[in-house]
Amino acid sequence: MRSVLIKRRKAAGLTQAEVATRLGKPQSFVAKYEGGHRRLQLTEFLSVADAIGFDAAYVIRNLAFAEHRPIARAEARRNADMG
C-alpha cells in the first residue's frame, strides 16, 4: 500500500510537504508513512487519498481482489497504481 501512496503522490505532482499541508499535518507525518516507519489507520488512508486526489475505494477493491486471486495480483496492483 505504501508504494501506491508514493506513486499516486508523485503522479499528482505533489511533494510530501504539499500533501502534509493539505492534511494539516507536519511533513514528517508523510515521510514516516511513506518510509514504512508508521502505519496509517483506515481513516488516515482515506484522508491521504483525498489529499492526493484518488479514489481510495477503487484501490482497496483492486488490492482485495488480488489477494483472493493470486494470478490477478500483479494486474490488480498495476490497476491500483493507475486507477
N, C-alpha and C positions, 0 to 999 in steps of 0.2 A: 504494500500500500504506500509505503514511503516513496518508492520510485515513481508512482503515479502522481503523487503530490508535487514532487520536484519537476517532473516532465510537464505537468499541467501549468505550474507556475511559470516555468521558462517559456512555454508555448504562448502564454498570455503576455509575455514581455514584462513580467513583474520581477522586482528584486525582493529579497527577503524583507527588507525594510518597508517596502510598499505594502506587502501582504500584512505585515505586523501592524502598520498604521491603520489599515482597513479593519483589522481585528481589535484595535485598541490595546494591543499588547506590545511588549518590547521586542526588538529584532531577535534577541536571544531565544525567545519562545519558538520562533520559526526555525532558527538554527538548530535547536535541540531536537525537535521532532524530525526535521529533515536528516539530521545526523544520527538518528536512532537512539538518542540519549533520553528521549521522552516519548511515551505513548500517548496518543490522543484518545480522549473519550469520544463516544459517538457524536455527542452534541458539538464537541470541538471540531471534529472532522467535518460535520455539516457546515459549521461556520467558516472553516477554511475553504471548503468547496465554494461557498457563496462568495467569499472574498476574492477568490481566484477567478470565479465565473464559470464553473462547470456543474453539470448535473450529477450530484453525488449518488442519487438513486440508480442512475444508469451504470455508473462504475461499480457499485455494490452488486447489482444484479448480474453483471457480466463476470465478476470475480466469483460470486456464489455459484453460478452456472458452471464455471470452470472447475471448481472443487468437486462437483459431482460427476463430471465427465472429463477424466484426465486427458483424453485425446484433444479436447477442445480448450484445454488450459492455456496454451500459448496463444491461440487465436483470441480468446476472451481477454487476455491481458493486453494484447495489441489493441483490441477494440476499446478497452477501458482507458488506455492511454490516449486514444483518439476521439472518443465519443463526446 
